[in-house]
Amino acid sequence: MISTRVLAREWLLFLGAFAVGFVVVPPLLVGGILGERVPPFYRALVGGANDPLLAWLIVLAPYLLVQLIRSAKWAVSQTRP
């Protein structure tokens, strides 16, 4: 059984990454880092996307990246003797 402490930590991680993906990532991509060279993939979220799946992917990208890094670190730690 998963402890409430672990569940609370994972929930806070998700909420933090969701906030970053929703508030920080779109303005950075459109206005700051890439300027006019914004790919349509990211412009879809800011420009009123008709594709909600694409918008959710952009918003959840920070959380998915964190989980990918955590998974890779776990896999490396399991292969060491």
Sequence and secondary structure as in RCSB ss.txt:
>XXXX:A:sequence
MISTRVLAREWLLFLGAFAVGFVVVPPLLVGGILGERVPPFYRALVGGANDPLLAWLIVLAPYLLVQLIRSAKWA
VSQTRP
>XXXX:A:secstr
   HHHHHHHHHHHHHHHHIIIIIHHHIIIIIISTT   HHHHHHHTT S HHHHHHHHHHHHHHHHHHHHHHHH
HHHH  
